[in-house]
């Protein structure tokens, strides 16, 4: 049955979101400014100006709760946009910040959010250079929505469609941390060890990887998690990706929480991780370079690219199964 109204699944990444994008939200005839545009559905657009590649991206943020172990909505709003620039191989330079705030919102909380954003900007090496603020009547919004747009520069853009047969797949750290952190905090679950969000800027580890060897494709596994991102990369490139279950870095606390809650940690959001497809001959050098950075210590080689279609998990017991893109993110309002 065809949906006639937008529902929560449409905002959760995955297949339902992709359908809304394809049938409605990308129906612009003016969708490219001369480089990489909306038609590519990449992490950002590339606009060539006087021989320089300018990368532009935007993101809106509605995280609930606004503060959580390891981060807050302010940190997410900066890192999320800066990381989308980094996924294109671009150095983040400047961000815009637009806030829509509910009447009655606590100014002290707003000050904490801004301070967190400023600290994240310092890590990214970027600046907020312009913005906008609107206030709506009480009850018309749940607290605050933050939109950030970002610009960066790159010599040669990296695409999420760039996987090549023979490439090695690297993930820059543990999977599922952010989504499980948000869910357990939001619902007040006490599952023993506190799960911390991974929200962090990724430019430093991306630059280290690109300096160390040949990076063919990148994607940050946010909404829809690792499963959604790796399927999108494989589908766009027309290749098969084979993932080793035993090689995937997943914290014990995230595994335990996922099992208790009936979730797949591969399907939930991350906010400080990168999936890379790299030249096989450079893989070990690139991995070592990532591991030497602040946020790349748990990086691992997790798979390889072969001819074919789809994403296959080689399981710990010697079997195989498909890794499919989730219908939607099982944990809404995470970014």
Secondary structure, DSSP 8 states (H G I E B T S, - for coil): ----S--GGGGS-HHHHHHHIIIIIT--S---SSSB-GGG--SSEEEEETTEEEEEEEEEE--SSSEETTEEHHHHHHHHHHHHHHHTT-EEEEEEEEEEEETT--HHHHHHHHHHHHHHHHHHT-EEEEEEEEEE-TTSSSSEEEEEEEEEEESS--BTT---TT-EEEE-S-SSHHHHHHHHHHHT---SS---------HHHHHHHHHHS-EEEEE---TTHHHHHHHHHHHHHT-EEEEEGGGS---HHHHHHHHHHT--GGGS--SS--EEEE-GGGHHHHHHHHHTSTT-TT-EEEEEEESSSSEEEE-TTS-EEE----SS-SS-S--
